[in-house]
Amino acid sequence: MLYSADSDETELVEVLINTRINIMSIHYLLLSIASKQENRKELFEGCMYCV
């Protein structure tokens, strides 16, 4: 660990990182499904995680 933090801060950081990873995993899973169905644009038109 690069800095000292209490367990609550460390746990929060881990939760945020895991949440981000899960969101990206779900996003790419949906993207692969959408590309197979060829309706990617419609499916992701309102996706707030699209970059």
mmCIF entry with sequence, helices, sheets and N, C-alpha, C, O atoms, coordinates in Angstrom:
data_MODEL
# 
_entry.id   MODEL 
# 
_entity.id                         1 
_entity.type                       polymer 
_entity.pdbx_number_of_molecules   1 
# 
_entity_poly.entity_id                      1 
_entity_poly.type                           'polypeptide(L)' 
_entity_poly.nstd_linkage                   no 
_entity_poly.nstd_monomer                   no 
_entity_poly.pdbx_seq_one_letter_code       MLYSADSDETELVEVLINTRINIMSIHYLLLSIASKQENRKELFEGCMYCV 
_entity_poly.pdbx_seq_one_letter_code_can   MLYSADSDETELVEVLINTRINIMSIHYLLLSIASKQENRKELFEGCMYCV 
_entity_poly.pdbx_strand_id                 A 
# 
loop_
_entity_poly_seq.entity_id 
_entity_poly_seq.num 
_entity_poly_seq.mon_id 
_entity_poly_seq.hetero 
1 1  MET n 
1 2  LEU n 
1 3  TYR n 
1 4  SER n 
1 5  ALA n 
1 6  ASP n 
1 7  SER n 
1 8  ASP n 
1 9  GLU n 
1 10 THR n 
1 11 GLU n 
1 12 LEU n 
1 13 VAL n 
1 14 GLU n 
1 15 VAL n 
1 16 LEU n 
1 17 ILE n 
1 18 ASN n 
1 19 THR n 
1 20 ARG n 
1 21 ILE n 
1 22 ASN n 
1 23 ILE n 
1 24 MET n 
1 25 SER n 
1 26 ILE n 
1 27 HIS n 
1 28 TYR n 
1 29 LEU n 
1 30 LEU n 
1 31 LEU n 
1 32 SER n 
1 33 ILE n 
1 34 ALA n 
1 35 SER n 
1 36 LYS n 
1 37 GLN n 
1 38 GLU n 
1 39 ASN n 
1 40 ARG n 
1 41 LYS n 
1 42 GLU n 
1 43 LEU n 
1 44 PHE n 
1 45 GLU n 
1 46 GLY n 
1 47 CYS n 
1 48 MET n 
1 49 TYR n 
1 50 CYS n 
1 51 VAL n 
# 
_struct_asym.id          A 
_struct_asym.entity_id   1 
# 
loop_
_struct_conf.conf_type_id 
_struct_conf.id 
_struct_conf.pdbx_PDB_helix_id 
_struct_conf.beg_label_comp_id 
_struct_conf.beg_label_asym_id 
_struct_conf.beg_label_seq_id 
_struct_conf.pdbx_beg_PDB_ins_code 
_struct_conf.end_label_comp_id 
_struct_conf.end_label_asym_id 
_struct_conf.end_label_seq_id 
_struct_conf.pdbx_end_PDB_ins_code 
_struct_conf.beg_auth_comp_id 
_struct_conf.beg_auth_asym_id 
_struct_conf.beg_auth_seq_id 
_struct_conf.end_auth_comp_id 
_struct_conf.end_auth_asym_id 
_struct_conf.end_auth_seq_id 
_struct_conf.pdbx_PDB_helix_class 
_struct_conf.details 
_struct_conf.pdbx_PDB_helix_length 
HELX_P HELX_P1 AA1 SER A 7  ? GLN A 37 ? SER A 7  GLN A 37 1 ? 31 
HELX_P HELX_P2 AA2 ARG A 40 ? LEU A 43 ? ARG A 40 LEU A 43 1 ? 4  
# 
_struct_conf_type.id          HELX_P 
_struct_conf_type.criteria    ? 
_struct_conf_type.reference   ? 
# 
loop_
_atom_site.group_PDB 
_atom_site.id 
_atom_site.type_symbol 
_atom_site.label_atom_id 
_atom_site.label_alt_id 
_atom_site.label_comp_id 
_atom_site.label_asym_id 
_atom_site.label_entity_id 
_atom_site.label_seq_id 
_atom_site.pdbx_PDB_ins_code 
_atom_site.Cartn_x 
_atom_site.Cartn_y 
_atom_site.Cartn_z 
_atom_site.occupancy 
_atom_site.B_iso_or_equiv 
_atom_site.pdbx_formal_charge 
_atom_site.auth_seq_id 
_atom_site.auth_comp_id 
_atom_site.auth_asym_id 
_atom_site.auth_atom_id 
_atom_site.pdbx_PDB_model_num 
ATOM 1   N N  . MET A 1 1  ? 0.847   -1.191  0.000   1.00 0.00 ? 1  MET A N  1 
ATOM 2   C CA . MET A 1 1  ? 0.000   0.000   0.000   1.00 0.00 ? 1  MET A CA 1 
ATOM 3   C C  . MET A 1 1  ? 0.887   1.248   0.000   1.00 0.00 ? 1  MET A C  1 
ATOM 4   O O  . MET A 1 1  ? 1.855   1.323   0.756   1.00 0.00 ? 1  MET A O  1 
ATOM 5   N N  . LEU A 1 2  ? 0.562   2.202   -0.829  1.00 0.00 ? 2  LEU A N  1 
ATOM 6   C CA . LEU A 1 2  ? 1.407   3.376   -0.986  1.00 0.00 ? 2  LEU A CA 1 
ATOM 7   C C  . LEU A 1 2  ? 1.181   4.417   0.099   1.00 0.00 ? 2  LEU A C  1 
ATOM 8   O O  . LEU A 1 2  ? 2.049   5.256   0.344   1.00 0.00 ? 2  LEU A O  1 
ATOM 9   N N  . TYR A 1 3  ? 0.044   4.373   0.738   1.00 0.00 ? 3  TYR A N  1 
ATOM 10  C CA . TYR A 1 3  ? -0.245  5.339   1.786   1.00 0.00 ? 3  TYR A CA 1 
ATOM 11  C C  . TYR A 1 3  ? -0.969  4.632   2.918   1.00 0.00 ? 3  TYR A C  1 
ATOM 12  O O  . TYR A 1 3  ? -1.604  3.596   2.720   1.00 0.00 ? 3  TYR A O  1 
ATOM 13  N N  . SER A 1 4  ? -0.863  5.208   4.106   1.00 0.00 ? 4  SER A N  1 
ATOM 14  C CA . SER A 1 4  ? -1.560  4.595   5.233   1.00 0.00 ? 4  SER A CA 1 
ATOM 15  C C  . SER A 1 4  ? -2.993  5.096   5.271   1.00 0.00 ? 4  SER A C  1 
ATOM 16  O O  . SER A 1 4  ? -3.251  6.295   5.161   1.00 0.00 ? 4  SER A O  1 
ATOM 17  N N  . ALA A 1 5  ? -3.899  4.183   5.424   1.00 0.00 ? 5  ALA A N  1 
ATOM 18  C CA . ALA A 1 5  ? -5.316  4.541   5.494   1.00 0.00 ? 5  ALA A CA 1 
ATOM 19  C C  . ALA A 1 5  ? -5.988  3.595   6.465   1.00 0.00 ? 5  ALA A C  1 
ATOM 20  O O  . ALA A 1 5  ? -5.549  2.459   6.647   1.00 0.00 ? 5  ALA A O  1 
ATOM 21  N N  . ASP A 1 6  ? -7.036  4.060   7.076   1.00 0.00 ? 6  ASP A N  1 
ATOM 22  C CA . ASP A 1 6  ? -7.758  3.149   7.957   1.00 0.00 ? 6  ASP A CA 1 
ATOM 23  C C  . ASP A 1 6  ? -8.543  2.148   7.114   1.00 0.00 ? 6  ASP A C  1 
ATOM 24  O O  . ASP A 1 6  ? -8.659  2.304   5.898   1.00 0.00 ? 6  ASP A O  1 
ATOM 25  N N  . SER A 1 7  ? -9.065  1.144   7.754   1.00 0.00 ? 7  SER A N  1 
ATOM 26  C CA . SER A 1 7  ? -9.700  0.046   7.026   1.00 0.00 ? 7  SER A CA 1 
ATOM 27  C C  . SER A 1 7  ? -10.922 0.506   6.242   1.00 0.00 ? 7  SER A C  1 
ATOM 28  O O  . SER A 1 7  ? -11.222 -0.045  5.183   1.00 0.00 ? 7  SER A O  1 
ATOM 29  N N  . ASP A 1 8  ? -11.629 1.513   6.752   1.00 0.00 ? 8  ASP A N  1 
ATOM 30  C CA . ASP A 1 8  ? -12.820 2.003   6.059   1.00 0.00 ? 8  ASP A CA 1 
ATOM 31  C C  . ASP A 1 8  ? -12.466 2.613   4.709   1.00 0.00 ? 8  ASP A C  1 
ATOM 32  O O  . ASP A 1 8  ? -13.135 2.352   3.709   1.00 0.00 ? 8  ASP A O  1 
ATOM 33  N N  . GLU A 1 9  ? -11.405 3.433   4.684   1.00 0.00 ? 9  GLU A N  1 
ATOM 34  C CA . GLU A 1 9  ? -10.981 4.048   3.426   1.00 0.00 ? 9  GLU A CA 1 
ATOM 35  C C  . GLU A 1 9  ? -10.521 2.991   2.435   1.00 0.00 ? 9  GLU A C  1 
ATOM 36  O O  . GLU A 1 9  ? -10.878 3.033   1.258   1.00 0.00 ? 9  GLU A O  1 
ATOM 37  N N  . THR A 1 10 ? -9.729  2.047   2.918   1.00 0.00 ? 10 THR A N  1 
ATOM 38  C CA . THR A 1 10 ? -9.225  0.993   2.046   1.00 0.00 ? 10 THR A CA 1 
ATOM 39  C C  . THR A 1 10 ? -10.373 0.183   1.467   1.00 0.00 ? 10 THR A C  1 
ATOM 40  O O  . THR A 1 10 ? -10.379 -0.146  0.281   1.00 0.00 ? 10 THR A O  1 
ATOM 41  N N  . GLU A 1 11 ? -11.334 -0.132  2.305   1.00 0.00 ? 11 GLU A N  1 
ATOM 42  C CA . GLU A 1 11 ? -12.492 -0.907  1.867   1.00 0.00 ? 11 GLU A CA 1 
ATOM 43  C C  . GLU A 1 11 ? -13.293 -0.132  0.825   1.00 0.00 ? 11 GLU A C  1 
ATOM 44  O O  . GLU A 1 11 ? -13.762 -0.709  -0.156  1.00 0.00 ? 11 GLU A O  1 
ATOM 45  N N  . LEU A 1 12 ? -13.448 1.165   1.035   1.00 0.00 ? 12 LEU A N  1 
ATOM 46  C CA . LEU A 1 12 ? -14.195 2.003   0.096   1.00 0.00 ? 12 LEU A CA 1 
ATOM 47  C C  . LEU A 1 12 ? -13.510 2.025   -1.264  1.00 0.00 ? 12 LEU A C  1 
ATOM 48  O O  . LEU A 1 12 ? -14.169 1.909   -2.298  1.00 0.00 ? 12 LEU A O  1 
ATOM 49  N N  . VAL A 1 13 ? -12.193 2.173   -1.264  1.00 0.00 ? 13 VAL A N  1 
ATOM 50  C CA . VAL A 1 13 ? -11.440 2.182   -2.521  1.00 0.00 ? 13 VAL A CA 1 
ATOM 51  C C  . VAL A 1 13 ? -11.611 0.853   -3.247  1.00 0.00 ? 13 VAL A C  1 
ATOM 52  O O  . VAL A 1 13 ? -11.824 0.829   -4.459  1.00 0.00 ? 13 VAL A O  1 
ATOM 53  N N  . GLU A 1 14 ? -11.519 -0.247  -2.512  1.00 0.00 ? 14 GLU A N  1 
ATOM 54  C CA . GLU A 1 14 ? -11.691 -1.567  -3.124  1.00 0.00 ? 14 GLU A CA 1 
ATOM 55  C C  . GLU A 1 14 ? -13.083 -1.719  -3.722  1.00 0.00 ? 14 GLU A C  1 
ATOM 56  O O  . GLU A 1 14 ? -13.233 -2.256  -4.820  1.00 0.00 ? 14 GLU A O  1 
ATOM 57  N N  . VAL A 1 15 ? -14.096 -1.252  -3.010  1.00 0.00 ? 15 VAL A N  1 
ATOM 58  C CA . VAL A 1 15 ? -15.471 -1.328  -3.507  1.00 0.00 ? 15 VAL A CA 1 
ATOM 59  C C  . VAL A 1 15 ? -15.619 -0.512  -4.783  1.00 0.00 ? 15 VAL A C  1 
ATOM 60  O O  . VAL A 1 15 ? -16.238 -0.967  -5.745  1.00 0.00 ? 15 VAL A O  1 
ATOM 61  N N  . LEU A 1 16 ? -15.055 0.691   -4.796  1.00 0.00 ? 16 LEU A N  1 
ATOM 62  C CA . LEU A 1 16 ? -15.150 1.542   -5.985  1.00 0.00 ? 16 LEU A CA 1 
ATOM 63  C C  . LEU A 1 16 ? -14.452 0.907   -7.180  1.00 0.00 ? 16 LEU A C  1 
ATOM 64  O O  . LEU A 1 16 ? -14.975 0.934   -8.294  1.00 0.00 ? 16 LEU A O  1 
ATOM 65  N N  . ILE A 1 17 ? -13.270 0.334   -6.952  1.00 0.00 ? 17 ILE A N  1 
ATOM 66  C CA . ILE A 1 17 ? -12.534 -0.320  -8.037  1.00 0.00 ? 17 ILE A CA 1 
ATOM 67  C C  . ILE A 1 17 ? -13.313 -1.527  -8.548  1.00 0.00 ? 17 ILE A C  1 
ATOM 68  O O  . ILE A 1 17 ? -13.456 -1.709  -9.757  1.00 0.00 ? 17 ILE A O  1 
ATOM 69  N N  . ASN A 1 18 ? -13.816 -2.347  -7.635  1.00 0.00 ? 18 ASN A N  1 
ATOM 70  C CA . ASN A 1 18 ? -14.587 -3.523  -8.036  1.00 0.00 ? 18 ASN A CA 1 
ATOM 71  C C  . ASN A 1 18 ? -15.854 -3.132  -8.781  1.00 0.00 ? 18 ASN A C  1 
ATOM 72  O O  . ASN A 1 18 ? -16.233 -3.784  -9.754  1.00 0.00 ? 18 ASN A O  1 
ATOM 73  N N  . THR A 1 19 ? -16.511 -2.067  -8.325  1.00 0.00 ? 19 THR A N  1 
ATOM 74  C CA . THR A 1 19 ? -17.721 -1.589  -8.992  1.00 0.00 ? 19 THR A CA 1 
ATOM 75  C C  . THR A 1 19 ? -17.407 -1.146  -10.408 1.00 0.00 ? 19 THR A C  1 
ATOM 76  O O  . THR A 1 19 ? -18.144 -1.460  -11.342 1.00 0.00 ? 19 THR A O  1 
ATOM 77  N N  . ARG A 1 20 ? -16.317 -0.420  -10.563 1.00 0.00 ? 20 ARG A N  1 
ATOM 78  C CA . ARG A 1 20 ? -15.903 0.054   -11.891 1.00 0.00 ? 20 ARG A CA 1 
ATOM 79  C C  . ARG A 1 20 ? -15.610 -1.128  -12.811 1.00 0.00 ? 20 ARG A C  1 
ATOM 80  O O  . ARG A 1 20 ? -16.027 -1.131  -13.970 1.00 0.00 ? 20 ARG A O  1 
ATOM 81  N N  . ILE A 1 21 ? -14.899 -2.124  -12.304 1.00 0.00 ? 21 ILE A N  1 
ATOM 82  C CA . ILE A 1 21 ? -14.583 -3.312  -13.095 1.00 0.00 ? 21 ILE A CA 1 
ATOM 83  C C  . ILE A 1 21 ? -15.864 -4.033  -13.497 1.00 0.00 ? 21 ILE A C  1 
ATOM 84  O O  . ILE A 1 21 ? -16.008 -4.455  -14.645 1.00 0.00 ? 21 ILE A O  1 
ATOM 85  N N  . ASN A 1 22 ? -16.794 -4.175  -12.557 1.00 0.00 ? 22 ASN A N  1 
ATOM 86  C CA . ASN A 1 22 ? -18.060 -4.850  -12.854 1.00 0.00 ? 22 ASN A CA 1 
ATOM 87  C C  . ASN A 1 22 ? -18.852 -4.098  -13.906 1.00 0.00 ? 22 ASN A C  1 
ATOM 88  O O  . ASN A 1 22 ? -19.417 -4.711  -14.812 1.00 0.00 ? 22 ASN A O  1 
ATOM 89  N N  . ILE A 1 23 ? -18.901 -2.771  -13.799 1.00 0.00 ? 23 ILE A N  1 
ATOM 90  C CA . ILE A 1 23 ? -19.620 -1.959  -14.781 1.00 0.00 ? 23 ILE A CA 1 
ATOM 91  C C  . ILE A 1 23 ? -19.009 -2.147  -16.166 1.00 0.00 ? 23 ILE A C  1 
ATOM 92  O O  . ILE A 1 23 ? -19.731 -2.313  -17.149 1.00 0.00 ? 23 ILE A O  1 
ATOM 93  N N  . MET A 1 24 ? -17.680 -2.120  -16.244 1.00 0.00 ? 24 MET A N  1 
ATOM 94  C CA . MET A 1 24 ? -17.026 -2.271  -17.541 1.00 0.00 ? 24 MET A CA 1 
ATOM 95  C C  . MET A 1 24 ? -17.255 -3.671  -18.101 1.00 0.00 ? 24 MET A C  1 
ATOM 96  O O  . MET A 1 24 ? -17.462 -3.831  -19.304 1.00 0.00 ? 24 MET A O  1 
ATOM 97  N N  . SER A 1 25 ? -17.220 -4.686  -17.238 1.00 0.00 ? 25 SER A N  1 
ATOM 98  C CA . SER A 1 25 ? -17.462 -6.057  -17.686 1.00 0.00 ? 25 SER A CA 1 
ATOM 99  C C  . SER A 1 25 ? -18.863 -6.201  -18.260 1.00 0.00 ? 25 SER A C  1 
ATOM 100 O O  . SER A 1 25 ? -19.048 -6.785  -19.328 1.00 0.00 ? 25 SER A O  1 
ATOM 101 N N  . ILE A 1 26 ? -19.848 -5.669  -17.548 1.00 0.00 ? 26 ILE A N  1 
ATOM 102 C CA . ILE A 1 26 ? -21.235 -5.726  -18.013 1.00 0.00 ? 26 ILE A CA 1 
ATOM 103 C C  . ILE A 1 26 ? -21.374 -4.952  -19.315 1.00 0.00 ? 26 ILE A C  1 
ATOM 104 O O  . ILE A 1 26 ? -22.058 -5.397  -20.236 1.00 0.00 ? 26 ILE A O  1 
ATOM 105 N N  . HIS A 1 27 ? -20.723 -3.789  -19.393 1.00 0.00 ? 27 HIS A N  1 
ATOM 106 C CA . HIS A 1 27 ? -20.787 -2.951  -20.585 1.00 0.00 ? 27 HIS A CA 1 
ATOM 107 C C  . HIS A 1 27 ? -20.266 -3.705  -21.806 1.00 0.00 ? 27 HIS A C  1 
ATOM 108 O O  . HIS A 1 27 ? -20.908 -3.715  -22.856 1.00 0.00 ? 27 HIS A O  1 
ATOM 109 N N  . TYR A 1 28 ? -19.093 -4.339  -21.662 1.00 0.00 ? 28 TYR A N  1 
ATOM 110 C CA . TYR A 1 28 ? -18.519 -5.052  -22.799 1.00 0.00 ? 28 TYR A CA 1 
ATOM 111 C C  . TYR A 1 28 ? -19.302 -6.309  -23.139 1.00 0.00 ? 28 TYR A C  1 
ATOM 112 O O  . TYR A 1 28 ? -19.377 -6.699  -24.304 1.00 0.00 ? 28 TYR A O  1 
ATOM 113 N N  . LEU A 1 29 ? -19.883 -6.944  -22.133 1.00 0.00 ? 29 LEU A N  1 
ATOM 114 C CA . LEU A 1 29 ? -20.745 -8.095  -22.387 1.00 0.00 ? 29 LEU A CA 1 
ATOM 115 C C  . LEU A 1 29 ? -21.946 -7.675  -23.220 1.00 0.00 ? 29 LEU A C  1 
ATOM 116 O O  . LEU A 1 29 ? -22.283 -8.327  -24.209 1.00 0.00 ? 29 LEU A O  1 
ATOM 117 N N  . LEU A 1 30 ? -22.591 -6.580  -22.818 1.00 0.00 ? 30 LEU A N  1 
ATOM 118 C CA . LEU A 1 30 ? -23.727 -6.073  -23.584 1.00 0.00 ? 30 LEU A CA 1 
ATOM 119 C C  . LEU A 1 30 ? -23.298 -5.645  -24.979 1.00 0.00 ? 30 LEU A C  1 
ATOM 120 O O  . LEU A 1 30 ? -24.033 -5.838  -25.947 1.00 0.00 ? 30 LEU A O  1 
ATOM 121 N N  . LEU A 1 31 ? -22.112 -5.068  -25.082 1.00 0.00 ? 31 LEU A N  1 
ATOM 122 C CA . LEU A 1 31 ? -21.605 -4.619  -26.376 1.00 0.00 ? 31 LEU A CA 1 
ATOM 123 C C  . LEU A 1 31 ? -21.406 -5.807  -27.311 1.00 0.00 ? 31 LEU A C  1 
ATOM 124 O O  . LEU A 1 31 ? -21.719 -5.718  -28.499 1.00 0.00 ? 31 LEU A O  1 
ATOM 125 N N  . SER A 1 32 ? -20.889 -6.915  -26.790 1.00 0.00 ? 32 SER A N  1 
ATOM 126 C CA . SER A 1 32 ? -20.686 -8.098  -27.627 1.00 0.00 ? 32 SER A CA 1 
ATOM 127 C C  . SER A 1 32 ? -22.018 -8.703  -28.055 1.00 0.00 ? 32 SER A C  1 
ATOM 128 O O  . SER A 1 32 ? -22.159 -9.165  -29.187 1.00 0.00 ? 32 SER A O  1 
ATOM 129 N N  . ILE A 1 33 ? -22.991 -8.701  -27.150 1.00 0.00 ? 33 ILE A N  1 
ATOM 130 C CA . ILE A 1 33 ? -24.332 -9.180  -27.499 1.00 0.00 ? 33 ILE A CA 1 
ATOM 131 C C  . ILE A 1 33 ? -24.935 -8.281  -28.571 1.00 0.00 ? 33 ILE A C  1 
ATOM 132 O O  . ILE A 1 33 ? -25.523 -8.763  -29.539 1.00 0.00 ? 33 ILE A O  1 
ATOM 133 N N  . ALA A 1 34 ? -24.784 -6.975  -28.391 1.00 0.00 ? 34 ALA A N  1 
ATOM 134 C CA . ALA A 1 34 ? -25.360 -6.015  -29.335 1.00 0.00 ? 34 ALA A CA 1 
ATOM 135 C C  . ALA A 1 34 ? -24.734 -6.163  -30.717 1.00 0.00 ? 34 ALA A C  1 
ATOM 136 O O  . ALA A 1 34 ? -25.431 -6.062  -31.726 1.00 0.00 ? 34 ALA A O  1 
ATOM 137 N N  . SER A 1 35 ? -23.429 -6.400  -30.770 1.00 0.00 ? 35 SER A N  1 
ATOM 138 C CA . SER A 1 35 ? -22.782 -6.522  -32.069 1.00 0.00 ? 35 SER A CA 1 
ATOM 139 C C  . SER A 1 35 ? -23.245 -7.781  -32.789 1.00 0.00 ? 35 SER A C  1 
ATOM 140 O O  . SER A 1 35 ? -23.324 -7.806  -34.017 1.00 0.00 ? 35 SER A O  1 
ATOM 141 N N  . LYS A 1 36 ? -23.549 -8.820  -32.028 1.00 0.00 ? 36 LYS A N  1 
ATOM 142 C CA . LYS A 1 36 ? -24.086 -10.038 -32.636 1.00 0.00 ? 36 LYS A CA 1 
ATOM 143 C C  . LYS A 1 36 ? -25.484 -9.790  -33.188 1.00 0.00 ? 36 LYS A C  1 
ATOM 144 O O  . LYS A 1 36 ? -25.856 -10.336 -34.227 1.00 0.00 ? 36 LYS A O  1 
ATOM 145 N N  . GLN A 1 37 ? -26.245 -8.977  -32.497 1.00 0.00 ? 37 GLN A N  1 
ATOM 146 C CA . GLN A 1 37 ? -27.615 -8.703  -32.929 1.00 0.00 ? 37 GLN A CA 1 
ATOM 147 C C  . GLN A 1 37 ? -27.688 -7.533  -33.910 1.00 0.00 ? 37 GLN A C  1 
ATOM 148 O O  . GLN A 1 37 ? -28.749 -7.242  -34.463 1.00 0.00 ? 37 GLN A O  1 
ATOM 149 N N  . GLU A 1 38 ? -26.547 -6.864  -34.122 1.00 0.00 ? 38 GLU A N  1 
ATOM 150 C CA . GLU A 1 38 ? -26.452 -5.745  -35.058 1.00 0.00 ? 38 GLU A CA 1 
ATOM 151 C C  . GLU A 1 38 ? -27.427 -4.611  -34.737 1.00 0.00 ? 38 GLU A C  1 
ATOM 152 O O  . GLU A 1 38 ? -27.975 -3.981  -35.641 1.00 0.00 ? 38 GLU A O  1 
ATOM 153 N N  . ASN A 1 39 ? -27.634 -4.361  -33.460 1.00 0.00 ? 39 ASN A N  1 
ATOM 154 C CA . ASN A 1 39 ? -28.447 -3.206  -33.078 1.00 0.00 ? 39 ASN A CA 1 
ATOM 155 C C  . ASN A 1 39 ? -27.717 -2.406  -32.003 1.00 0.00 ? 39 ASN A C  1 
ATOM 156 O O  . ASN A 1 39 ? -28.333 -1.857  -31.090 1.00 0.00 ? 39 ASN A O  1 
ATOM 157 N N  . ARG A 1 40 ? -26.404 -2.353  -32.130 1.00 0.00 ? 40 ARG A N  1 
ATOM 158 C CA . ARG A 1 40 ? -25.551 -1.722  -31.123 1.00 0.00 ? 40 ARG A CA 1 
ATOM 159 C C  . ARG A 1 40 ? -25.933 -0.261  -30.897 1.00 0.00 ? 40 ARG A C  1 
ATOM 160 O O  . ARG A 1 40 ? -26.005 0.197   -29.756 1.00 0.00 ? 40 ARG A O  1 
ATOM 161 N N  . LYS A 1 41 ? -26.177 0.463   -31.980 1.00 0.00 ? 41 LYS A N  1 
ATOM 162 C CA . LYS A 1 41 ? -26.442 1.899   -31.852 1.00 0.00 ? 41 LYS A CA 1 
ATOM 163 C C  . LYS A 1 41 ? -27.698 2.162   -31.033 1.00 0.00 ? 41 LYS A C  1 
ATOM 164 O O  . LYS A 1 41 ? -27.705 3.040   -30.170 1.00 0.00 ? 41 LYS A O  1 
ATOM 165 N N  . GLU A 1 42 ? -28.744 1.418   -31.293 1.00 0.00 ? 42 GLU A N  1 
ATOM 166 C CA . GLU A 1 42 ? -29.990 1.586   -30.548 1.00 0.00 ? 42 GLU A CA 1 
ATOM 167 C C  . GLU A 1 42 ? -29.807 1.206   -29.083 1.00 0.00 ? 42 GLU A C  1 
ATOM 168 O O  . GLU A 1 42 ? -30.296 1.894   -28.187 1.00 0.00 ? 42 GLU A O  1 
ATOM 169 N N  . LEU A 1 43 ? -29.099 0.103   -28.850 1.00 0.00 ? 43 LEU A N  1 
ATOM 170 C CA . LEU A 1 43 ? -28.944 -0.398  -27.486 1.00 0.00 ? 43 LEU A CA 1 
ATOM 171 C C  . LEU A 1 43 ? -28.131 0.564   -26.622 1.00 0.00 ? 43 LEU A C  1 
ATOM 172 O O  . LEU A 1 43 ? -28.411 0.728   -25.435 1.00 0.00 ? 43 LEU A O  1 
ATOM 173 N N  . PHE A 1 44 ? -27.121 1.200   -27.225 1.00 0.00 ? 44 PHE A N  1 
ATOM 174 C CA . PHE A 1 44 ? -26.209 2.033   -26.443 1.00 0.00 ? 44 PHE A CA 1 
ATOM 175 C C  . PHE A 1 44 ? -26.424 3.525   -26.639 1.00 0.00 ? 44 PHE A C  1 
ATOM 176 O O  . PHE A 1 44 ? -25.581 4.331   -26.245 1.00 0.00 ? 44 PHE A O  1 
ATOM 177 N N  . GLU A 1 45 ? -27.534 3.895   -27.241 1.00 0.00 ? 45 GLU A N  1 
ATOM 178 C CA . GLU A 1 45 ? -27.795 5.314   -27.480 1.00 0.00 ? 45 GLU A CA 1 
ATOM 179 C C  . GLU A 1 45 ? -27.827 6.099   -26.174 1.00 0.00 ? 45 GLU A C  1 
ATOM 180 O O  . GLU A 1 45 ? -27.327 7.222   -26.111 1.00 0.00 ? 45 GLU A O  1 
ATOM 181 N N  . GLY A 1 46 ? -28.413 5.514   -25.133 1.00 0.00 ? 46 GLY A N  1 
ATOM 182 C CA . GLY A 1 46 ? -28.527 6.213   -23.859 1.00 0.00 ? 46 GLY A CA 1 
ATOM 183 C C  . GLY A 1 46 ? -27.583 5.696   -22.794 1.00 0.00 ? 46 GLY A C  1 
ATOM 184 O O  . GLY A 1 46 ? -27.796 5.945   -21.607 1.00 0.00 ? 46 GLY A O  1 
ATOM 185 N N  . CYS A 1 47 ? -26.543 4.981   -23.195 1.00 0.00 ? 47 CYS A N  1 
ATOM 186 C CA . CYS A 1 47 ? -25.623 4.387   -22.217 1.00 0.00 ? 47 CYS A CA 1 
ATOM 187 C C  . CYS A 1 47 ? -24.691 5.445   -21.649 1.00 0.00 ? 47 CYS A C  1 
ATOM 188 O O  . CYS A 1 47 ? -23.901 6.041   -22.381 1.00 0.00 ? 47 CYS A O  1 
ATOM 189 N N  . MET A 1 48 ? -24.784 5.680   -20.344 1.00 0.00 ? 48 MET A N  1 
ATOM 190 C CA . MET A 1 48 ? -23.986 6.740   -19.731 1.00 0.00 ? 48 MET A CA 1 
ATOM 191 C C  . MET A 1 48 ? -22.528 6.335   -19.539 1.00 0.00 ? 48 MET A C  1 
ATOM 192 O O  . MET A 1 48 ? -21.698 7.176   -19.196 1.00 0.00 ? 48 MET A O  1 
ATOM 193 N N  . TYR A 1 49 ? -22.200 5.053   -19.756 1.00 0.00 ? 49 TYR A N  1 
ATOM 194 C CA . TYR A 1 49 ? -20.825 4.609   -19.572 1.00 0.00 ? 49 TYR A CA 1 
ATOM 195 C C  . TYR A 1 49 ? -20.057 4.526   -20.882 1.00 0.00 ? 49 TYR A C  1 
ATOM 196 O O  . TYR A 1 49 ? -18.867 4.209   -20.889 1.00 0.00 ? 49 TYR A O  1 
ATOM 197 N N  . CYS A 1 50 ? -20.738 4.813   -21.999 1.00 0.00 ? 50 CYS A N  1 
ATOM 198 C CA . CYS A 1 50 ? -20.045 4.782   -23.284 1.00 0.00 ? 50 CYS A CA 1 
ATOM 199 C C  . CYS A 1 50 ? -19.033 5.918   -23.334 1.00 0.00 ? 50 CYS A C  1 
ATOM 200 O O  . CYS A 1 50 ? -19.319 7.042   -22.923 1.00 0.00 ? 50 CYS A O  1 
ATOM 201 N N  . VAL A 1 51 ? -17.855 5.607   -23.841 1.00 0.00 ? 51 VAL A N  1 
ATOM 202 C CA . VAL A 1 51 ? -16.795 6.622   -23.919 1.00 0.00 ? 51 VAL A CA 1 
ATOM 203 C C  . VAL A 1 51 ? -16.625 7.037   -25.364 1.00 0.00 ? 51 VAL A C  1 
ATOM 204 O O  . VAL A 1 51 ? -15.785 7.884   -25.668 1.00 0.00 ? 51 VAL A O  1 
# 
